[in-house]
Amino acid sequence: MLIVSLNIRRGGGGRADTIFDWIEAQTPDVIVLLEWEDNSVGNDIKHRIEKTGLCVATAVAGPAPSTGILVAARAKFISQRITPKGSDKGELLRVDIASNARLLAAYFPHESAKTPFFHACMTEASNSNQIPFLLLGDLNTGRNDLDIEGHGSLFHDSELFEALEIQAGLIDLWRAEHGIRREWTWRSRLNGFRIDHAFANRRFLDRYPSTRCYYDHRTREVGITDHSALIVNCA
């Protein structure tokens, strides 16, 4: 099972064809698109994905320019928007896939607005501890000691990011595989940041013990979008 997560930047705009072509070339089993918009471009991406045979669900707070999440999968699934109440930015979409597996697709807002999103994710992790559970997406946060290049601005709520492991018992799949290595999934003018993440519980890794997590930086480097793609390969 190949899972691909990509922030497509403000709905994709004139890059929609290139975004779809890149996605199609990966032949993923599960797709998570962040900053998807419910507009003509977003719905064109959605319909093109559906034509490939995948089931699709979306979550967005309001009309464009509000940005949200699109999730697509080859297996049928049930989805529910669990975005914290009162949030006008950011989205959480829970997807229950066949074989009792759960995916929580996440697109976090910035600064203190992300705090309730962390708490919601930890609640979902606790409620899902008896089934394989995967949290992934753009969390707009990382570790202040390892996930920031140079003198980049420190992350707000970095302690809650670390609490996903310490308190919620989840495993940072990329960090577990690559140790203290540093890679950047988004760059400002001067600094790089690792803000796209995948966390899994122990039951997920028991079911998929050969899971690999890595980034495809080409999506950012060639201008398909401003984020690197996050890929989880459950061999």
CYANA upper distance limits for C-alpha pairs under 8 A (distance plus 0.5 A):
  1 MET  CA     28 PRO  CA      8.00
  1 MET  CA     29 ASP  CA      6.25
  1 MET  CA     30 VAL  CA      8.20
  1 MET  CA    233 ASN  CA      6.58
  1 MET  CA    234 CYS  CA      5.54
  1 MET  CA    235 ALA  CA      6.77
  2 LEU  CA     27 THR  CA      8.42
  2 LEU  CA     28 PRO  CA      5.53
  2 LEU  CA     29 ASP  CA      5.73
  2 LEU  CA     30 VAL  CA      6.94
  2 LEU  CA    231 ILE  CA      7.79
  2 LEU  CA    232 VAL  CA      6.57
  2 LEU  CA    233 ASN  CA      5.14
  2 LEU  CA    234 CYS  CA      6.65
  2 LEU  CA    235 ALA  CA      8.29
  3 ILE  CA     28 PRO  CA      6.35
  3 ILE  CA     29 ASP  CA      6.51
  3 ILE  CA     30 VAL  CA      5.15
  3 ILE  CA     31 ILE  CA      6.45
  3 ILE  CA     32 VAL  CA      8.30
  3 ILE  CA    231 ILE  CA      6.24
  3 ILE  CA    232 VAL  CA      5.55
  3 ILE  CA    233 ASN  CA      6.73
  3 ILE  CA    234 CYS  CA      8.40
  4 VAL  CA     28 PRO  CA      6.90
  4 VAL  CA     30 VAL  CA      6.80
  4 VAL  CA     31 ILE  CA      5.51
  4 VAL  CA     32 VAL  CA      6.67
  4 VAL  CA    229 ALA  CA      7.46
  4 VAL  CA    230 LEU  CA      6.41
  4 VAL  CA    231 ILE  CA      5.19
  4 VAL  CA    232 VAL  CA      7.04
  5 SER  CA     31 ILE  CA      6.45
  5 SER  CA     32 VAL  CA      5.00
  5 SER  CA     33 LEU  CA      6.37
  5 SER  CA     34 LEU  CA      8.10
  5 SER  CA    136 LEU  CA      7.98
  5 SER  CA    137 GLY  CA      6.68
  5 SER  CA    229 ALA  CA      6.38
  5 SER  CA    230 LEU  CA      5.54
  5 SER  CA    231 ILE  CA      6.82
  6 LEU  CA     32 VAL  CA      6.86
  6 LEU  CA     33 LEU  CA      5.61
  6 LEU  CA     34 LEU  CA      6.58
  6 LEU  CA    137 GLY  CA      8.03
  6 LEU  CA    227 HIS  CA      7.46
  6 LEU  CA    228 SER  CA      7.51
  6 LEU  CA    229 ALA  CA      5.34
  6 LEU  CA    230 LEU  CA      6.86
  7 ASN  CA     33 LEU  CA      6.18
  7 ASN  CA     34 LEU  CA      4.78
  7 ASN  CA     35 GLU  CA      6.37
  7 ASN  CA     36 TRP  CA      8.46
  7 ASN  CA    137 GLY  CA      8.46
  7 ASN  CA    138 ASP  CA      7.52
  7 ASN  CA    225 THR  CA      7.73
  7 ASN  CA    226 ASP  CA      8.17
  7 ASN  CA    227 HIS  CA      6.43
  7 ASN  CA    228 SER  CA      8.44
  7 ASN  CA    229 ALA  CA      8.00
  8 ILE  CA     12 GLY  CA      5.81
  8 ILE  CA     19 ILE  CA      7.94
  8 ILE  CA     33 LEU  CA      7.04
  8 ILE  CA     34 LEU  CA      6.61
  8 ILE  CA     35 GLU  CA      6.46
  8 ILE  CA     36 TRP  CA      7.36
  8 ILE  CA    224 ILE  CA      8.28
  8 ILE  CA    225 THR  CA      5.88
  8 ILE  CA    226 ASP  CA      7.91
  8 ILE  CA    227 HIS  CA      7.88
  9 ARG  CA     34 LEU  CA      8.14
  9 ARG  CA     35 GLU  CA      6.21
  9 ARG  CA     36 TRP  CA      8.31
  9 ARG  CA    225 THR  CA      6.36
  9 ARG  CA    226 ASP  CA      7.00
  9 ARG  CA    227 HIS  CA      8.33
 10 ARG  CA     35 GLU  CA      6.04
 10 ARG  CA     36 TRP  CA      7.46
 10 ARG  CA     37 GLU  CA      7.76
 10 ARG  CA     65 PRO  CA      8.24
 10 ARG  CA     67 THR  CA      7.33
 11 GLY  CA     35 GLU  CA      5.96
 11 GLY  CA     36 TRP  CA      5.05
 11 GLY  CA     37 GLU  CA      5.35
 11 GLY  CA     41 VAL  CA      7.66
 11 GLY  CA     42 GLY  CA      6.68
 11 GLY  CA     67 THR  CA      7.42
 12 GLY  CA     16 ALA  CA      5.55
 12 GLY  CA     19 ILE  CA      7.84
 12 GLY  CA     36 TRP  CA      7.88
 12 GLY  CA     41 VAL  CA      7.74
 12 GLY  CA     42 GLY  CA      8.02
 12 GLY  CA    225 THR  CA      8.08
 13 GLY  CA     41 VAL  CA      6.94
 15 ARG  CA     19 ILE  CA      6.58
 15 ARG  CA    224 ILE  CA      6.99
 15 ARG  CA    225 THR  CA      8.33
 16 ALA  CA     20 PHE  CA      6.63
 16 ALA  CA     41 VAL  CA      7.40
 16 ALA  CA     45 ILE  CA      7.37
 17 ASP  CA     21 ASP  CA      6.60
 18 THR  CA     22 TRP  CA      6.64
 18 THR  CA    224 ILE  CA      7.00
 19 ILE  CA     23 ILE  CA      6.75
 19 ILE  CA    224 ILE  CA      6.69
 19 ILE  CA    225 THR  CA      8.41
 20 PHE  CA     24 GLU  CA      6.55
 20 PHE  CA     45 ILE  CA      7.23
 20 PHE  CA     48 ARG  CA      8.37
 20 PHE  CA     49 ILE  CA      8.40
 21 ASP  CA     25 ALA  CA      6.68
 22 TRP  CA     26 GLN  CA      7.16
 23 ILE  CA     27 THR  CA      7.46
 23 ILE  CA     28 PRO  CA      7.95
 24 GLU  CA     28 PRO  CA      8.04
 29 ASP  CA     73 ALA  CA      6.05
 29 ASP  CA     74 ARG  CA      5.94
 29 ASP  CA     75 ALA  CA      8.47
 30 VAL  CA     71 VAL  CA      7.77
 30 VAL  CA     72 ALA  CA      6.09
 30 VAL  CA     73 ALA  CA      4.81
 30 VAL  CA     74 ARG  CA      7.20
 31 ILE  CA     70 LEU  CA      8.28
 31 ILE  CA     71 VAL  CA      6.03
 31 ILE  CA     72 ALA  CA      5.51
 31 ILE  CA     73 ALA  CA      6.87
 32 VAL  CA     69 ILE  CA      7.55
 32 VAL  CA     70 LEU  CA      6.29
 32 VAL  CA     71 VAL  CA      5.13
 32 VAL  CA     72 ALA  CA      7.18
 32 VAL  CA    105 ALA  CA      7.32
 32 VAL  CA    137 GLY  CA      7.88
 33 LEU  CA     69 ILE  CA      6.17
 33 LEU  CA     70 LEU  CA      5.55
 33 LEU  CA     71 VAL  CA      6.96
 34 LEU  CA     67 THR  CA      8.16
 34 LEU  CA     68 GLY  CA      6.58
 34 LEU  CA     69 ILE  CA      5.36
 34 LEU  CA     70 LEU  CA      7.23
 34 LEU  CA    106 ALA  CA      8.34
 34 LEU  CA    107 TYR  CA      6.64
 34 LEU  CA    137 GLY  CA      7.69
 34 LEU  CA    138 ASP  CA      7.62
 35 GLU  CA     67 THR  CA      5.05
 35 GLU  CA     68 GLY  CA      5.48
 35 GLU  CA     69 ILE  CA      6.65
 35 GLU  CA    107 TYR  CA      8.09
 36 TRP  CA     42 GLY  CA      6.59
 36 TRP  CA     67 THR  CA      5.93
 36 TRP  CA     68 GLY  CA      5.63
 36 TRP  CA     69 ILE  CA      5.88
 36 TRP  CA     70 LEU  CA      6.70
 37 GLU  CA     41 VAL  CA      8.12
 37 GLU  CA     42 GLY  CA      5.63
 37 GLU  CA     43 ASN  CA      8.44
 37 GLU  CA     60 VAL  CA      7.78
 37 GLU  CA     63 PRO  CA      8.19
 37 GLU  CA     64 ALA  CA      6.41
 37 GLU  CA     65 PRO  CA      7.38
 37 GLU  CA     66 SER  CA      6.96
 37 GLU  CA     67 THR  CA      5.44
 37 GLU  CA     68 GLY  CA      6.65
 37 GLU  CA     69 ILE  CA      8.35
 38 ASP  CA     42 GLY  CA      5.91
 38 ASP  CA     43 ASN  CA      6.82
 38 ASP  CA     60 VAL  CA      7.72
 38 ASP  CA     63 PRO  CA      6.71
 38 ASP  CA     64 ALA  CA      6.57
 38 ASP  CA     66 SER  CA      8.43
 38 ASP  CA     67 THR  CA      8.21
 39 ASN  CA     43 ASN  CA      6.43
 39 ASN  CA     63 PRO  CA      7.95
 39 ASN  CA     64 ALA  CA      6.73
 40 SER  CA     44 ASP  CA      6.57
 41 VAL  CA     45 ILE  CA      6.88
 42 GLY  CA     46 LYS  CA      6.69
 43 ASN  CA     47 HIS  CA      6.52
 44 ASP  CA     48 ARG  CA      6.62
 45 ILE  CA     49 ILE  CA      6.73
 46 LYS  CA     50 GLU  CA      6.75
 46 LYS  CA     56 VAL  CA      7.73
 46 LYS  CA     70 LEU  CA      8.34
 47 HIS  CA     51 LYS  CA      6.71
 48 ARG  CA     52 THR  CA      7.31
 49 ILE  CA     53 GLY  CA      7.72
 49 ILE  CA     54 LEU  CA      6.86
 49 ILE  CA     56 VAL  CA      8.27
 49 ILE  CA     72 ALA  CA      8.13
 50 GLU  CA     54 LEU  CA      5.62
 50 GLU  CA     55 CYS  CA      6.73
 50 GLU  CA     56 VAL  CA      7.11
 53 GLY  CA     74 ARG  CA      7.34
 54 LEU  CA     72 ALA  CA      6.35
 54 LEU  CA     73 ALA  CA      5.68
 54 LEU  CA     74 ARG  CA      5.15
 54 LEU  CA     75 ALA  CA      7.97
 55 CYS  CA     72 ALA  CA      5.82
 55 CYS  CA     73 ALA  CA      5.84
 55 CYS  CA     74 ARG  CA      6.67
 55 CYS  CA     75 ALA  CA      7.64
 55 CYS  CA     76 LYS  CA      6.74
 55 CYS  CA     77 PHE  CA      8.12
 56 VAL  CA     70 LEU  CA      7.57
 56 VAL  CA     71 VAL  CA      6.21
 56 VAL  CA     72 ALA  CA      4.77
 56 VAL  CA     73 ALA  CA      7.23
 57 ALA  CA     70 LEU  CA      6.38
 57 ALA  CA     71 VAL  CA      5.87
 57 ALA  CA     72 ALA  CA      6.92
 57 ALA  CA     79 SER  CA      7.37
 58 THR  CA     68 GLY  CA      7.97
 58 THR  CA     69 ILE  CA      6.04
 58 THR  CA     70 LEU  CA      4.89
 58 THR  CA     71 VAL  CA      6.74
 58 THR  CA     93 LEU  CA      8.31
 59 ALA  CA     68 GLY  CA      6.10
 59 ALA  CA     69 ILE  CA      5.75
 59 ALA  CA     70 LEU  CA      7.13
 59 ALA  CA     81 ARG  CA      6.70
 59 ALA  CA     91 GLU  CA      7.28
 59 ALA  CA     92 LEU  CA      8.13
 59 ALA  CA     93 LEU  CA      7.01
 60 VAL  CA     66 SER  CA      7.26
 60 VAL  CA     67 THR  CA      6.59
 60 VAL  CA     68 GLY  CA      4.83
 60 VAL  CA     69 ILE  CA      7.00
 60 VAL  CA     91 GLU  CA      7.19
 61 ALA  CA     66 SER  CA      6.94
 61 ALA  CA     67 THR  CA      8.01
 61 ALA  CA     68 GLY  CA      7.53
 61 ALA  CA     88 ASP  CA      6.87
 61 ALA  CA     89 LYS  CA      7.73
 61 ALA  CA     91 GLU  CA      8.01
 62 GLY  CA     66 SER  CA      6.15
 66 SER  CA     89 LYS  CA      7.77
 67 THR  CA     89 LYS  CA      7.94
 67 THR  CA     90 GLY  CA      7.84
 68 GLY  CA     90 GLY  CA      6.95
 68 GLY  CA     91 GLU  CA      6.14
 68 GLY  CA    107 TYR  CA      7.57
 69 ILE  CA     91 GLU  CA      7.12
 69 ILE  CA     92 LEU  CA      8.21
 69 ILE  CA     93 LEU  CA      7.76
 69 ILE  CA    105 ALA  CA      7.98
 69 ILE  CA    106 ALA  CA      8.16
 69 ILE  CA    107 TYR  CA      7.59
 71 VAL  CA    105 ALA  CA      8.09
 73 ALA  CA     77 PHE  CA      8.21
 75 ALA  CA     97 ILE  CA      7.17
 75 ALA  CA     98 ALA  CA      7.06
 76 LYS  CA     97 ILE  CA      6.90
 76 LYS  CA     98 ALA  CA      7.13
 77 PHE  CA     95 VAL  CA      6.92
 77 PHE  CA     96 ASP  CA      5.94
 77 PHE  CA     97 ILE  CA      4.96
 77 PHE  CA     98 ALA  CA      6.89
 78 ILE  CA     95 VAL  CA      6.23
 78 ILE  CA     96 ASP  CA      5.71
 78 ILE  CA     97 ILE  CA      7.21
 79 SER  CA     93 LEU  CA      7.26
 79 SER  CA     94 ARG  CA      5.98
 79 SER  CA     95 VAL  CA      4.87
 79 SER  CA     96 ASP  CA      6.76
 80 GLN  CA     93 LEU  CA      6.29
 80 GLN  CA     94 ARG  CA      5.72
 80 GLN  CA     95 VAL  CA      7.11
 81 ARG  CA     91 GLU  CA      8.16
 81 ARG  CA     92 LEU  CA      6.50
 81 ARG  CA     93 LEU  CA      5.06
 81 ARG  CA     94 ARG  CA      6.75
 82 ILE  CA     91 GLU  CA      8.18
 82 ILE  CA     92 LEU  CA      5.91
 82 ILE  CA     93 LEU  CA      6.40
 82 ILE  CA     94 ARG  CA      7.29
 83 THR  CA     87 SER  CA      7.67
 83 THR  CA     90 GLY  CA      7.95
 83 THR  CA     91 GLU  CA      5.62
 83 THR  CA     92 LEU  CA      5.20
 83 THR  CA     93 LEU  CA      7.64
 83 THR  CA    117 PHE  CA      7.85
 84 PRO  CA     92 LEU  CA      8.47
 84 PRO  CA    116 PRO  CA      6.86
 84 PRO  CA    117 PHE  CA      6.98
 84 PRO  CA    120 ALA  CA      7.61
 87 SER  CA    113 ALA  CA      8.09
 89 LYS  CA    108 PHE  CA      8.22
 89 LYS  CA    109 PRO  CA      6.19
 90 GLY  CA    106 ALA  CA      8.33
 90 GLY  CA    107 TYR  CA      5.69
 90 GLY  CA    108 PHE  CA      5.29
 90 GLY  CA    109 PRO  CA      5.33
 91 GLU  CA    106 ALA  CA      6.58
 91 GLU  CA    107 TYR  CA      5.71
 91 GLU  CA    108 PHE  CA      7.06
 92 LEU  CA    104 LEU  CA      7.33
 92 LEU  CA    105 ALA  CA      6.29
 92 LEU  CA    106 ALA  CA      5.29
 92 LEU  CA    107 TYR  CA      6.94
 92 LEU  CA    117 PHE  CA      8.26
 93 LEU  CA    104 LEU  CA      6.31
 93 LEU  CA    105 ALA  CA      5.70
 93 LEU  CA    106 ALA  CA      7.19
 94 ARG  CA    102 ARG  CA      7.69
 94 ARG  CA    103 LEU  CA      6.38
 94 ARG  CA    104 LEU  CA      5.02
 94 ARG  CA    105 ALA  CA      6.83
 95 VAL  CA    102 ARG  CA      6.23
 95 VAL  CA    103 LEU  CA      5.55
 95 VAL  CA    104 LEU  CA      6.70
 95 VAL  CA    105 ALA  CA      8.23
 96 ASP  CA    100 ASN  CA      7.41
 96 ASP  CA    101 ALA  CA      6.45
 96 ASP  CA    102 ARG  CA      5.10
 96 ASP  CA    103 LEU  CA      6.92
 97 ILE  CA    101 ALA  CA      5.86
 97 ILE  CA    102 ARG  CA      6.55
 97 ILE  CA    103 LEU  CA      8.10
100 ASN  CA    131 ILE  CA      6.79
100 ASN  CA    132 PRO  CA      7.67
101 ALA  CA    131 ILE  CA      6.53
101 ALA  CA    132 PRO  CA      5.43
101 ALA  CA    133 PHE  CA      6.64
101 ALA  CA    204 PHE  CA      8.46
102 ARG  CA    128 SER  CA      8.10
102 ARG  CA    131 ILE  CA      7.72
102 ARG  CA    132 PRO  CA      6.67
102 ARG  CA    133 PHE  CA      5.34
102 ARG  CA    134 LEU  CA      6.86
103 LEU  CA    133 PHE  CA      6.39
103 LEU  CA    134 LEU  CA      5.37
103 LEU  CA    135 LEU  CA      6.45
103 LEU  CA    136 LEU  CA      8.24
104 LEU  CA    121 CYS  CA      8.37
104 LEU  CA    133 PHE  CA      8.20
104 LEU  CA    134 LEU  CA      6.66
104 LEU  CA    135 LEU  CA      5.19
104 LEU  CA    136 LEU  CA      6.98
105 ALA  CA    135 LEU  CA      6.60
105 ALA  CA    136 LEU  CA      5.93
105 ALA  CA    137 GLY  CA      6.26
106 ALA  CA    135 LEU  CA      7.68
106 ALA  CA    136 LEU  CA      6.53
106 ALA  CA    137 GLY  CA      5.32
106 ALA  CA    138 ASP  CA      6.69
106 ALA  CA    139 LEU  CA      7.14
107 TYR  CA    137 GLY  CA      6.44
107 TYR  CA    138 ASP  CA      5.48
107 TYR  CA    139 LEU  CA      6.39
107 TYR  CA    140 ASN  CA      8.37
108 PHE  CA    114 LYS  CA      6.22
108 PHE  CA    117 PHE  CA      7.28
108 PHE  CA    138 ASP  CA      6.77
108 PHE  CA    139 LEU  CA      5.37
108 PHE  CA    140 ASN  CA      6.45
109 PRO  CA    113 ALA  CA      6.42
109 PRO  CA    114 LYS  CA      5.76
109 PRO  CA    139 LEU  CA      8.29
109 PRO  CA    140 ASN  CA      7.45
110 HIS  CA    114 LYS  CA      6.35
110 HIS  CA    140 ASN  CA      7.07
110 HIS  CA    156 HIS  CA      8.35
111 GLU  CA    155 PHE  CA      8.40
111 GLU  CA    156 HIS  CA      5.85
111 GLU  CA    157 ASP  CA      8.06
112 SER  CA    156 HIS  CA      7.33
112 SER  CA    157 ASP  CA      7.84
113 ALA  CA    117 PHE  CA      8.40
114 LYS  CA    118 PHE  CA      7.08
114 LYS  CA    157 ASP  CA      8.23
115 THR  CA    119 HIS  CA      7.12
115 THR  CA    157 ASP  CA      7.28
115 THR  CA    160 LEU  CA      8.28
116 PRO  CA    120 ALA  CA      6.57
117 PHE  CA    121 CYS  CA      6.68
118 PHE  CA    122 MET  CA      6.76
118 PHE  CA    160 LEU  CA      7.00
118 PHE  CA    161 PHE  CA      7.82
118 PHE  CA    164 LEU  CA      8.45
119 HIS  CA    123 THR  CA      6.70
120 ALA  CA    124 GLU  CA      6.72
121 CYS  CA    125 ALA  CA      6.62
121 CYS  CA    135 LEU  CA      8.30
122 MET  CA    126 SER  CA      6.71
122 MET  CA    164 LEU  CA      6.97
122 MET  CA    168 ALA  CA      6.09
123 THR  CA    127 ASN  CA      6.70
124 GLU  CA    128 SER  CA      6.51
125 ALA  CA    129 ASN  CA      6.65
125 ALA  CA    133 PHE  CA      7.58
125 ALA  CA    168 ALA  CA      6.88
125 ALA  CA    170 LEU  CA      8.13
125 ALA  CA    201 ASN  CA      8.19
126 SER  CA    168 ALA  CA      7.09
128 SER  CA    132 PRO  CA      7.93
128 SER  CA    133 PHE  CA      6.83
129 ASN  CA    133 PHE  CA      7.86
129 ASN  CA    201 ASN  CA      7.63
129 ASN  CA    203 ARG  CA      7.92
130 GLN  CA    203 ARG  CA      7.58
131 ILE  CA    203 ARG  CA      6.54
131 ILE  CA    204 PHE  CA      7.73
132 PRO  CA    200 ALA  CA      8.17
132 PRO  CA    201 ASN  CA      7.05
132 PRO  CA    202 ARG  CA      7.96
132 PRO  CA    203 ARG  CA      5.24
132 PRO  CA    204 PHE  CA      4.38
132 PRO  CA    205 LEU  CA      8.11
132 PRO  CA    207 ARG  CA      7.78
133 PHE  CA    200 ALA  CA      6.19
133 PHE  CA    201 ASN  CA      6.12
133 PHE  CA    203 ARG  CA      7.71
133 PHE  CA    204 PHE  CA      6.20
134 LEU  CA    198 ALA  CA      7.48
134 LEU  CA    199 PHE  CA      6.25
134 LEU  CA    200 ALA  CA      4.96
134 LEU  CA    201 ASN  CA      7.29
134 LEU  CA    204 PHE  CA      7.60
135 LEU  CA    197 HIS  CA      8.50
135 LEU  CA    198 ALA  CA      6.14
135 LEU  CA    199 PHE  CA      5.53
135 LEU  CA    200 ALA  CA      6.75
136 LEU  CA    196 ASP  CA      8.00
136 LEU  CA    197 HIS  CA      5.98
136 LEU  CA    198 ALA  CA      4.69
136 LEU  CA    199 PHE  CA      6.71
137 GLY  CA    196 ASP  CA      6.05
137 GLY  CA    197 HIS  CA      6.23
137 GLY  CA    198 ALA  CA      7.24
137 GLY  CA    230 LEU  CA      8.40
138 ASP  CA    195 ILE  CA      6.41
138 ASP  CA    196 ASP  CA      4.91
138 ASP  CA    197 HIS  CA      7.00
139 LEU  CA    195 ILE  CA      6.25
139 LEU  CA    196 ASP  CA      6.53
139 LEU  CA    197 HIS  CA      7.34
140 ASN  CA    155 PHE  CA      8.49
140 ASN  CA    195 ILE  CA      5.36
140 ASN  CA    196 ASP  CA      7.61
141 THR  CA    155 PHE  CA      6.10
141 THR  CA    156 HIS  CA      7.50
141 THR  CA    157 ASP  CA      7.79
141 THR  CA    158 SER  CA      6.85
141 THR  CA    161 PHE  CA      7.31
141 THR  CA    194 ARG  CA      8.08
141 THR  CA    195 ILE  CA      5.64
142 GLY  CA    146 LEU  CA      8.40
142 GLY  CA    147 ASP  CA      6.05
142 GLY  CA    148 ILE  CA      8.35
142 GLY  CA    155 PHE  CA      7.11
142 GLY  CA    158 SER  CA      6.52
142 GLY  CA    161 PHE  CA      6.79
142 GLY  CA    162 GLU  CA      8.50
142 GLY  CA    193 PHE  CA      8.36
142 GLY  CA    194 ARG  CA      6.77
142 GLY  CA    195 ILE  CA      6.16
143 ARG  CA    147 ASP  CA      5.65
143 ARG  CA    148 ILE  CA      8.01
143 ARG  CA    155 PHE  CA      7.92
143 ARG  CA    158 SER  CA      6.26
143 ARG  CA    161 PHE  CA      7.65
143 ARG  CA    162 GLU  CA      7.58
144 ASN  CA    148 ILE  CA      6.74
144 ASN  CA    154 LEU  CA      6.38
144 ASN  CA    155 PHE  CA      6.70
144 ASN  CA    158 SER  CA      6.98
146 LEU  CA    180 ILE  CA      7.46
146 LEU  CA    182 ARG  CA      7.19
147 ASP  CA    182 ARG  CA      7.16
147 ASP  CA    183 GLU  CA      8.07
147 ASP  CA    184 TRP  CA      7.90
147 ASP  CA    193 PHE  CA      6.09
147 ASP  CA    194 ARG  CA      5.54
147 ASP  CA    195 ILE  CA      8.16
148 ILE  CA    152 GLY  CA      6.54
148 ILE  CA    153 SER  CA      8.32
148 ILE  CA    154 LEU  CA      7.94
148 ILE  CA    184 TRP  CA      8.37
148 ILE  CA    191 ASN  CA      7.85
148 ILE  CA    192 GLY  CA      6.55
148 ILE  CA    193 PHE  CA      5.27
148 ILE  CA    194 ARG  CA      7.28
149 GLU  CA    184 TRP  CA      8.43
149 GLU  CA    191 ASN  CA      5.77
149 GLU  CA    192 GLY  CA      5.50
149 GLU  CA    193 PHE  CA      6.79
150 GLY  CA    191 ASN  CA      6.82
150 GLY  CA    192 GLY  CA      8.48
151 HIS  CA    191 ASN  CA      7.76
152 GLY  CA    190 LEU  CA      8.19
152 GLY  CA    191 ASN  CA      6.02
152 GLY  CA    192 GLY  CA      7.93
152 GLY  CA    193 PHE  CA      8.46
157 ASP  CA    161 PHE  CA      7.04
158 SER  CA    162 GLU  CA      6.91
159 GLU  CA    163 ALA  CA      6.64
160 LEU  CA    164 LEU  CA      7.10
161 PHE  CA    165 GLU  CA      8.36
162 GLU  CA    166 ILE  CA      6.83
163 ALA  CA    167 GLN  CA      5.48
163 ALA  CA    168 ALA  CA      6.98
164 LEU  CA    168 ALA  CA      5.38
164 LEU  CA    169 GLY  CA      6.95
164 LEU  CA    170 LEU  CA      6.20
164 LEU  CA    171 ILE  CA      8.34
165 GLU  CA    169 GLY  CA      5.20
165 GLU  CA    170 LEU  CA      5.06
165 GLU  CA    171 ILE  CA      6.24
165 GLU  CA    172 ASP  CA      7.76
166 ILE  CA    170 LEU  CA      8.22
169 GLY  CA    201 ASN  CA      7.19
170 LEU  CA    199 PHE  CA      6.26
170 LEU  CA    200 ALA  CA      5.84
170 LEU  CA    201 ASN  CA      5.24
170 LEU  CA    202 ARG  CA      7.82
171 ILE  CA    176 ALA  CA      7.58
171 ILE  CA    199 PHE  CA      5.62
171 ILE  CA    200 ALA  CA      5.75
171 ILE  CA    201 ASN  CA      6.64
171 ILE  CA    202 ARG  CA      8.19
172 ASP  CA    176 ALA  CA      6.40
172 ASP  CA    197 HIS  CA      7.81
172 ASP  CA    198 ALA  CA      6.55
172 ASP  CA    199 PHE  CA      5.10
172 ASP  CA    200 ALA  CA      7.38
173 LEU  CA    177 GLU  CA      6.83
173 LEU  CA    197 HIS  CA      8.43
173 LEU  CA    198 ALA  CA      6.30
173 LEU  CA    199 PHE  CA      6.18
173 LEU  CA    200 ALA  CA      7.31
173 LEU  CA    212 ARG  CA      8.03
173 LEU  CA    213 CYS  CA      6.42
174 TRP  CA    178 HIS  CA      6.50
174 TRP  CA    197 HIS  CA      7.95
174 TRP  CA    198 ALA  CA      7.54
174 TRP  CA    212 ARG  CA      8.28
174 TRP  CA    213 CYS  CA      5.64
174 TRP  CA    214 TYR  CA      6.78
175 ARG  CA    179 GLY  CA      5.58
175 ARG  CA    180 ILE  CA      7.43
175 ARG  CA    181 ARG  CA      8.25
177 GLU  CA    212 ARG  CA      7.94
177 GLU  CA    213 CYS  CA      7.83
183 GLU  CA    192 GLY  CA      8.46
183 GLU  CA    193 PHE  CA      8.17
183 GLU  CA    194 ARG  CA      6.90
184 TRP  CA    192 GLY  CA      5.59
184 TRP  CA    193 PHE  CA      5.29
184 TRP  CA    194 ARG  CA      5.06
184 TRP  CA    195 ILE  CA      8.27
184 TRP  CA    228 SER  CA      8.37
185 THR  CA    192 GLY  CA      7.73
185 THR  CA    193 PHE  CA      6.54
185 THR  CA    194 ARG  CA      5.42
185 THR  CA    195 ILE  CA      6.78
185 THR  CA    196 ASP  CA      6.88
185 THR  CA    215 TYR  CA      8.13
185 THR  CA    217 HIS  CA      7.62
185 THR  CA    220 ARG  CA      8.37
185 THR  CA    227 HIS  CA      5.91
185 THR  CA    228 SER  CA      5.21
185 THR  CA    229 ALA  CA      8.08
186 TRP  CA    192 GLY  CA      6.39
186 TRP  CA    193 PHE  CA      5.95
186 TRP  CA    194 ARG  CA      7.03
186 TRP  CA    195 ILE  CA      7.55
186 TRP  CA    220 ARG  CA      8.19
186 TRP  CA    226 ASP  CA      6.85
186 TRP  CA    227 HIS  CA      5.52
186 TRP  CA    228 SER  CA      7.18
187 ARG  CA    191 ASN  CA      6.16
187 ARG  CA    192 GLY  CA      4.75
187 ARG  CA    193 PHE  CA      6.55
187 ARG  CA    226 ASP  CA      8.25
188 SER  CA    192 GLY  CA      6.80
196 ASP  CA    230 LEU  CA      7.18
197 HIS  CA    230 LEU  CA      7.70
198 ALA  CA    213 CYS  CA      8.24
198 ALA  CA    230 LEU  CA      8.43
198 ALA  CA    232 VAL  CA      8.24
200 ALA  CA    204 PHE  CA      6.54
200 ALA  CA    205 LEU  CA      7.61
201 ASN  CA    205 LEU  CA      7.27
202 ARG  CA    206 ASP  CA      6.59
203 ARG  CA    207 ARG  CA      6.76
204 PHE  CA    208 TYR  CA      6.58
205 LEU  CA    209 PRO  CA      5.41
205 LEU  CA    210 SER  CA      8.32
205 LEU  CA    211 THR  CA      7.59
208 TYR  CA    234 CYS  CA      6.20
208 TYR  CA    235 ALA  CA      7.50
209 PRO  CA    234 CYS  CA      8.37
210 SER  CA    234 CYS  CA      6.87
210 SER  CA    235 ALA  CA      6.21
211 THR  CA    232 VAL  CA      7.41
211 THR  CA    233 ASN  CA      6.07
211 THR  CA    234 CYS  CA      4.85
211 THR  CA    235 ALA  CA      6.41
212 ARG  CA    232 VAL  CA      6.26
212 ARG  CA    233 ASN  CA      5.64
212 ARG  CA    234 CYS  CA      7.02
212 ARG  CA    235 ALA  CA      8.21
213 CYS  CA    230 LEU  CA      7.98
213 CYS  CA    231 ILE  CA      6.25
213 CYS  CA    232 VAL  CA      5.04
213 CYS  CA    233 ASN  CA      6.86
214 TYR  CA    230 LEU  CA      6.66
214 TYR  CA    231 ILE  CA      5.94
214 TYR  CA    232 VAL  CA      7.19
215 TYR  CA    228 SER  CA      6.76
215 TYR  CA    229 ALA  CA      6.00
215 TYR  CA    230 LEU  CA      5.26
215 TYR  CA    231 ILE  CA      6.43
216 ASP  CA    228 SER  CA      6.15
216 ASP  CA    229 ALA  CA      5.51
216 ASP  CA    230 LEU  CA      7.06
216 ASP  CA    231 ILE  CA      7.84
217 HIS  CA    221 GLU  CA      6.62
217 HIS  CA    227 HIS  CA      8.15
217 HIS  CA    228 SER  CA      4.98
217 HIS  CA    229 ALA  CA      6.91
218 ARG  CA    222 VAL  CA      6.29
218 ARG  CA    228 SER  CA      7.29
219 THR  CA    223 GLY  CA      6.70
219 THR  CA    224 ILE  CA      5.49
219 THR  CA    225 THR  CA      6.41
219 THR  CA    226 ASP  CA      7.89
219 THR  CA    227 HIS  CA      7.21
219 THR  CA    228 SER  CA      5.98
219 THR  CA    229 ALA  CA      6.91
220 ARG  CA    224 ILE  CA      6.62
220 ARG  CA    225 THR  CA      5.89
220 ARG  CA    226 ASP  CA      5.34
220 ARG  CA    227 HIS  CA      5.54
220 ARG  CA    228 SER  CA      5.57
220 ARG  CA    229 ALA  CA      8.43
221 GLU  CA    226 ASP  CA      8.45
221 GLU  CA    228 SER  CA      8.50
